[in-house]
Amino acid sequence: MRIRSAFAVAAGAAAVLAFSAPAQATIDIGNVDITVTDIASGNEYYLFQNVSVLQAAQICQVNVDVITATLLRGDAAKCSNKTNNHQQAWIKKH
C-alpha cells in the first residue's frame, strides 16, 4: 500500500510540473539614464546615470512595464515625477 501511495504522489507531482505555466522570457534592457531637459535653455542634464529599470521606475513613480515597453520601441520614457513647468525628465537607454 505504501508503494502505491508513493507512486501516486510522484505521479501527481509530475502532472503538476507538466501542466504548470511555462517560464516567462526575461527582457534585458540593461541600465538606463534619467535625464532632465531645461525647457527655457534646452540644456540636458543627467539626474541619474547607469541605474536599473526598476530603480528608474521607483524614482520616476512609473510602472516598470510601461518603461520597458517604451524603451523596447526605441523611444524615451517620460519620467513624470521629475517633470514640471521648467523641465522635462526622460528615461533613456544607457
ROGULO-577712 format. One record per residue: x, y, z of N, C-alpha, C, O in turn. Coordinates in Angstrom, 2 decimals, decimal comma. Layout:
N
ATOM    n_c1    n_c2    n_c3   ca_c1   ca_c2   ca_c3    c_c1    c_c2    c_c3    o_c1    o_c2    o_c3
ATOM       X       Y       Z       X       Y       Z       X       Y       Z       X       Y       Z
...
***
This chain:
94
ATOM    n_c1    n_c2    n_c3   ca_c1   ca_c2   ca_c3    c_c1    c_c2    c_c3    o_c1    o_c2    o_c3
ATOM    0,81   -1,19    0,00    0,00    0,00    0,00    0,86    1,27    0,00    0,53    2,27   -0,63
ATOM    1,99    1,19    0,73    2,86    2,37    0,78    3,49    2,64   -0,58    3,70    3,80   -0,95
ATOM    3,79    1,59   -1,30    4,41    1,77   -2,61    3,43    2,43   -3,57    3,81    3,32   -4,34
ATOM    2,18    2,02   -3,53    1,17    2,64   -4,40    0,99    4,11   -4,09    0,88    4,93   -5,00
ATOM    0,94    4,47   -2,80    0,76    5,87   -2,44    1,98    6,70   -2,82    1,85    7,87   -3,17
ATOM    3,17    6,10   -2,74    4,37    6,82   -3,15    4,35    7,09   -4,64    4,71    8,18   -5,10
ATOM    3,91    6,07   -5,43    3,80    6,28   -6,86    2,73    7,31   -7,20    2,89    8,09   -8,14
ATOM    1,65    7,32   -6,45    0,58    8,28   -6,69    1,05    9,70   -6,42    0,72   10,62   -7,17
ATOM    1,83    9,88   -5,36    2,37   11,21   -5,04    3,34   11,64   -6,13    3,30   12,79   -6,56
ATOM    4,21   10,73   -6,56    5,19   11,07   -7,60    4,49   11,39   -8,92    4,87   12,33   -9,61
ATOM    3,45   10,62   -9,26    2,71   10,89  -10,50    1,97   12,22  -10,41    1,91   12,95  -11,40
ATOM    1,42   12,54   -9,25    0,74   13,82   -9,07    1,69   14,99   -9,19    1,35   16,01   -9,80
ATOM    2,89   14,85   -8,62    3,89   15,92   -8,72    4,33   16,11  -10,16    4,51   17,24  -10,61
ATOM    4,51   15,01  -10,89    4,90   15,11  -12,29    3,81   15,79  -13,11    4,11   16,57  -14,02
ATOM    2,56   15,50  -12,81    1,45   16,11  -13,54    1,38   17,61  -13,28    1,12   18,39  -14,19
ATOM    1,63   18,00  -12,05    1,62   19,43  -11,71    2,71   20,15  -12,46    2,48   21,24  -12,99
ATOM    3,91   19,57  -12,51    5,01   20,20  -13,22    4,76   20,25  -14,73    5,14   21,21  -15,40
ATOM    4,11   19,22  -15,26    3,85   19,18  -16,70    2,84   20,24  -17,12    2,92   20,77  -18,22
ATOM    1,88   20,54  -16,26    0,83   21,50  -16,61    1,06   22,89  -16,05    0,20   23,76  -16,19
ATOM    2,20   23,12  -15,43    2,48   24,45  -14,89    2,76   25,41  -16,04    3,10   24,99  -17,15
ATOM    2,60   26,68  -15,77    2,81   27,70  -16,80    4,27   27,73  -17,21    5,15   27,59  -16,36
ATOM    4,54   27,92  -18,48    5,93   28,00  -18,93    6,60   29,26  -18,37    5,94   30,26  -18,09
ATOM    7,89   29,17  -18,22    8,64   30,32  -17,69    8,55   31,48  -18,67    8,63   31,29  -19,88
ATOM    8,38   32,67  -18,14    8,30   33,85  -18,99    9,71   34,26  -19,42   10,67   34,09  -18,67
ATOM    9,80   34,77  -20,61   11,09   35,21  -21,12   11,51   36,49  -20,40   10,69   37,37  -20,14
ATOM   12,77   36,58  -20,10   13,30   37,76  -19,43   13,76   38,74  -20,49   14,51   38,39  -21,40
ATOM   13,32   39,96  -20,37   13,73   41,02  -21,29   14,81   41,83  -20,60   14,57   42,43  -19,55
ATOM   15,98   41,85  -21,18   17,10   42,55  -20,57   17,37   43,82  -21,37   17,91   43,78  -22,47
ATOM   16,99   44,94  -20,79   17,22   46,23  -21,44   18,59   46,78  -21,03   19,20   47,55  -21,76
ATOM   19,05   46,38  -19,88   20,29   46,92  -19,36   19,99   48,11  -18,48   18,84   48,32  -18,07
ATOM   20,98   48,88  -18,21   20,79   50,05  -17,36   20,35   51,25  -18,18   20,53   51,31  -19,39
ATOM   19,76   52,20  -17,49   19,21   53,38  -18,15   19,74   54,65  -17,48   20,33   54,61  -16,39
ATOM   19,52   55,75  -18,14   19,85   57,07  -17,60   18,57   57,87  -17,44   17,64   57,73  -18,23
ATOM   18,51   58,70  -16,41   17,39   59,62  -16,23   17,95   61,02  -16,48   18,83   61,49  -15,76
ATOM   17,41   61,66  -17,50   17,89   62,99  -17,87   16,78   64,02  -17,71   15,60   63,70  -17,73
ATOM   17,21   65,27  -17,56   16,28   66,40  -17,45   16,66   67,40  -18,52   17,84   67,74  -18,66
ATOM   15,68   67,87  -19,27   15,90   68,92  -20,26   15,27   70,20  -19,76   14,07   70,24  -19,49
ATOM   16,07   71,25  -19,64   15,56   72,55  -19,23   14,76   73,13  -20,39   15,27   73,23  -21,51
ATOM   13,52   73,50  -20,14   12,63   73,97  -21,22   13,10   75,31  -21,78   13,05   75,53  -22,99
ATOM   13,56   76,20  -20,92   13,96   77,53  -21,37   15,23   77,50  -22,21   15,29   78,12  -23,27
ATOM   16,25   76,79  -21,74   17,53   76,80  -22,43   17,72   75,62  -23,38   18,51   75,70  -24,32
ATOM   17,00   74,53  -23,15   17,17   73,34  -23,97   18,34   72,47  -23,54   18,60   71,44  -24,16
ATOM   19,04   72,88  -22,48   20,17   72,10  -22,00   19,69   70,81  -21,34   18,64   70,78  -20,69
ATOM   20,48   69,76  -21,51   20,12   68,46  -20,94   21,11   68,10  -19,84   22,32   68,24  -20,00
ATOM   20,59   67,64  -18,72   21,39   67,27  -17,56   21,05   65,84  -17,13   19,92   65,39  -17,28
ATOM   22,04   65,15  -16,60   21,81   63,81  -16,07   21,42   63,90  -14,61   22,14   64,49  -13,80
ATOM   20,28   63,32  -14,26   19,92   63,17  -12,85   20,57   61,91  -12,28   21,19   61,94  -11,22
ATOM   20,41   60,81  -13,01   20,98   59,53  -12,62   21,53   58,86  -13,86   20,91   58,87  -14,92
ATOM   22,71   58,27  -13,72   23,31   57,53  -14,82   23,49   56,08  -14,43   23,81   55,76  -13,28
ATOM   23,28   55,19  -15,38   23,57   53,78  -15,22   22,80   53,15  -14,05   23,40   52,48  -13,21
ATOM   21,49   53,38  -13,99   20,65   52,76  -12,96   19,79   51,69  -13,62   19,57   51,72  -14,83
ATOM   19,30   50,75  -12,83   18,46   49,69  -13,38   17,08   50,26  -13,72   16,70   51,34  -13,27
ATOM   16,35   49,52  -14,52   15,00   49,93  -14,91   14,10   49,98  -13,68   13,25   50,87  -13,56
ATOM   14,29   49,05  -12,76   13,50   49,04  -11,53   13,76   50,29  -10,70   12,82   50,90  -10,18
ATOM   15,01   50,68  -10,58   15,33   51,90   -9,83   14,75   53,13  -10,52   14,23   54,03   -9,85
ATOM   14,84   53,18  -11,84   14,28   54,31  -12,58   12,77   54,38  -12,39   12,21   55,47  -12,25
ATOM   12,12   53,23  -12,38   10,67   53,19  -12,18   10,30   53,71  -10,79    9,31   54,42  -10,63
ATOM   11,10   53,37   -9,80   10,83   53,85   -8,44   11,10   55,34   -8,32   10,34   56,06   -7,66
ATOM   12,15   55,82   -8,93   12,48   57,25   -8,88   11,40   58,07   -9,57   10,98   59,11   -9,07
ATOM   10,96   57,59  -10,74   10,00   58,35  -11,54    8,55   58,02  -11,21    7,64   58,67  -11,71
ATOM    8,34   57,04  -10,36    7,00   56,59   -9,99    6,18   56,23  -11,22    5,05   56,69  -11,40
ATOM    6,79   55,38  -12,06    6,16   54,90  -13,28    6,24   53,37  -13,25    7,16   52,81  -12,66
ATOM    5,27   52,70  -13,86    5,25   51,25  -13,91    6,43   50,73  -14,73    6,75   51,28  -15,78
ATOM    7,08   49,68  -14,24    8,23   49,09  -14,92    7,85   48,60  -16,31    8,63   48,75  -17,25
ATOM    6,67   48,03  -16,45    6,24   47,52  -17,76    6,09   48,64  -18,78    6,39   48,44  -19,96
ATOM    5,64   49,79  -18,34    5,50   50,93  -19,25    6,87   51,39  -19,72    7,06   51,68  -20,90
ATOM    7,82   51,46  -18,81    9,18   51,87  -19,18    9,79   50,87  -20,15   10,36   51,26  -21,17
ATOM    9,66   49,60  -19,83   10,24   48,55  -20,67    9,66   48,58  -22,07   10,39   48,52  -23,05
ATOM    8,34   48,66  -22,17    7,69   48,69  -23,49    8,12   49,90  -24,30    8,36   49,80  -25,50
ATOM    8,22   51,05  -23,65    8,61   52,27  -24,35   10,05   52,19  -24,83   10,35   52,58  -25,96
ATOM   10,95   51,69  -23,98   12,35   51,59  -24,36   12,56   50,55  -25,46   13,42   50,73  -26,32
ATOM   11,80   49,47  -25,45   11,92   48,46  -26,50   11,46   48,98  -27,85   11,92   48,49  -28,88
ATOM   10,56   49,96  -27,85   10,14   50,60  -29,11   11,21   51,55  -29,64   11,13   51,99  -30,79
ATOM   12,20   51,86  -28,81   13,25   52,79  -29,23   12,99   54,22  -28,78   13,75   55,12  -29,14
ATOM   11,94   54,44  -28,01   11,61   55,77  -27,53   12,16   55,98  -26,12   12,58   55,03  -25,46
ATOM   12,15   57,21  -25,67   12,49   57,54  -24,28   11,20   57,58  -23,48   10,19   58,12  -23,94
ATOM   11,23   57,02  -22,28   10,04   57,01  -21,41   10,00   58,29  -20,59   11,04   58,76  -20,12
ATOM    8,82   58,84  -20,43    8,67   60,08  -19,67    8,76   59,79  -18,17    8,12   58,86  -17,67
ATOM    9,52   60,58  -17,47    9,66   60,49  -16,02    8,76   61,57  -15,43    9,20   62,68  -15,15
ATOM    7,50   61,23  -15,25    6,50   62,22  -14,88    6,73   62,81  -13,49    6,33   63,95  -13,24
ATOM    7,35   62,09  -12,58    7,57   62,58  -11,23    8,57   63,73  -11,21    8,48   64,60  -10,34
ATOM    9,50   63,76  -12,13   10,53   64,81  -12,18   10,25   65,88  -13,23   11,05   66,80  -13,40
ATOM    9,12   65,77  -13,93    8,75   66,75  -14,95    7,86   67,82  -14,32    6,95   67,51  -13,56
ATOM    8,15   69,08  -14,65    7,32   70,19  -14,16    7,29   71,29  -15,22    7,63   71,03  -16,38
ATOM    6,89   72,49  -14,85    6,77   73,59  -15,82    8,12   74,07  -16,36    8,17   74,72  -17,40
ATOM    9,20   73,74  -15,66   10,51   74,24  -16,05   11,39   73,17  -16,70   12,39   73,50  -17,35
ATOM   11,03   71,91  -16,54   11,88   70,85  -17,05   11,07   69,63  -17,46    9,98   69,38  -16,95
ATOM   11,63   68,88  -18,38   11,05   67,60  -18,79   12,08   66,52  -18,49   13,25   66,66  -18,86
ATOM   11,65   65,46  -17,82   12,55   64,37  -17,46   12,24   63,13  -18,29   11,08   62,83  -18,57
ATOM   13,30   62,42  -18,67   13,15   61,25  -19,53   14,01   60,10  -19,03   15,06   60,32  -18,42
ATOM   13,56   58,90  -19,30   14,36   57,70  -19,04   14,82   57,21  -20,40   14,01   56,94  -21,28
ATOM   16,14   57,08  -20,55   16,71   56,68  -21,84   17,63   55,49  -21,64   18,20   55,29  -20,57
ATOM   17,77   54,69  -22,71   18,71   53,58  -22,66   20,11   54,10  -22,43   20,48   55,16  -22,94
ATOM   20,88   53,36  -21,68   22,25   53,75  -21,35   23,17   53,48  -22,50   24,37   53,75  -22,42
***
